Each structure stands twice: as structure tokens, then as C-alpha cells.
Amino acid sequence: MTQQQLAEKVGIKFQQIQKYETGANRVSASRLWDIADALDVPVAFFFEGIEEAQQEGAAPATASDAVPSDLLGDKEALDLVRSYYAIPENQRRRLFELARVLSDVA
């Protein structure tokens, strides 16, 4: 199903679906219900695996674990990237080098 088809079934514009998908906007409970209905899945479908992850406990994170699989879908990462590019280029390069050094030390 395309974003356009899902948007039509839910009764919103496809741009809103894109914002949900990228994490730019949060999905309300009622909207999640509408999306689940449009996809013909139970709302619980979106939460599968959460209980198992909590019961197993979180293993110590490695650097690769800390990076979300969909980086631009993570709101915090997206905000960080936007802020980063708002910094003047010469300062941005220095910040990048600082981040690289800090990540090597961690």
C-alpha cells in the first residue's frame, strides 16, 4: 500500500503520513487506531516485541546499537541534523571533528 492509498483510507493528506513515517509528527492514539483499521491489523501490531524486549533487559549498547536503523525516522536525530546544518560551515567542521574524537574515546 502506498502512502497515498493509506492517506486516502485514513482521510488525511499523504504528507501527514510522511511526517508520521519520518517521526516529524507524533501519531495520536486515535490516528493509530485509524491507521490500524486502514491496514486491517490490530493496534497491538504496532507494539509487537515490546514486552519481550523489556523482559530480556537491555544489553549494554555498542556504538552500532546506538544508531537507529531508520536514522532520519528518529526525531532526535532529525533535530540534531537540522541544528547541525544551521551552524556556520567553519564551526560545523570543528564540531564534526569534536564529535568524531568524542565517539572514539567513548
N, C-alpha and C positions, 0 to 999 in steps of 0.2 A: 504494500500500500504506500502510495506517495504521500508526502507532506500535504499536498493539495487535497488529495482524497480524504485524508484524515481530518483536515481542517473543515472540509465541507460537511463531513459526518458530525463533527462536534459543533459546528455552527460558528466558527471563528475564521479569521484570515490565516493563510498559511504562514505568514511572517511570525505570527504568535507561536505557532508550532515550532518554527525555527528557534525562536527565543527560548522556548521550553527545552528544546533539544540541546542547545548550547549552554544552558544554565544562566542565560542573561536574565530570565524571569523565572520565578518560582511557580510551581504548579499547585494551585489550591486543591483542597480535598474534593470539592465539588467538580472541579475541572478534571481531576484524576479519575473520578467516577465516570464522567462523560467520555474520557479517552478510553478507559477500560471497556465501556459499553460499545463504543465505536469499533474497537478491536476484537470484541467478543471474547474477552478474557476477564477473569475475576480481578478485582482491585488487588487482591493478595499477590497476584502475578508479579507486580512491580516490587514486591518485598521478599521474594523468594531468596533464601540463603542467608538472610539477616540473622535469624536465630542461631543457625549453625555457626556462623562467624563469631557471634557473641559467646556462645558456649565454649568454643575451642580456645577463646582468648586470642589476643593479638600477639603474634610473634614479633620480635624486635624488627623494626623496619630497617631495610637497607636503602641505599641511595636509589636503586631502581624501583623499590617498592613505594617510595615517596612520590613518584611521578604518576599521576593518574593516567589510565590507559587512553582516555579522551581528554587530553590536556586542555584544549580550548572549550571543552564542555564543563570544566571546573571553574566556578565563578571566581574563586580567589586567584587562580592562575590567570584568568582573563583580565581581572582588575590589575594584577601585577604587570602584565604585558602592556596594558593601556598606560599605566603610570610610567613604566619604563620608557616608552616612546614619547612621553610628554617631556622628558628630561632633555636638555640640550645635548647634542651629539658628543661633544668632548667629555662632558660629565658622565654621559651614558657609557662610554668606553671604559672610564675609570671604575664606574660602578660594576660593570661586567667583570673586569679583572678582579675586583674585590670579591665578588660573588664566587668566581672560579677558585680563588685562593681559599676562601672560607669553606667551600664544598670539599676541597682536597684535604683540609685539616679535619673536617667532621668525621 
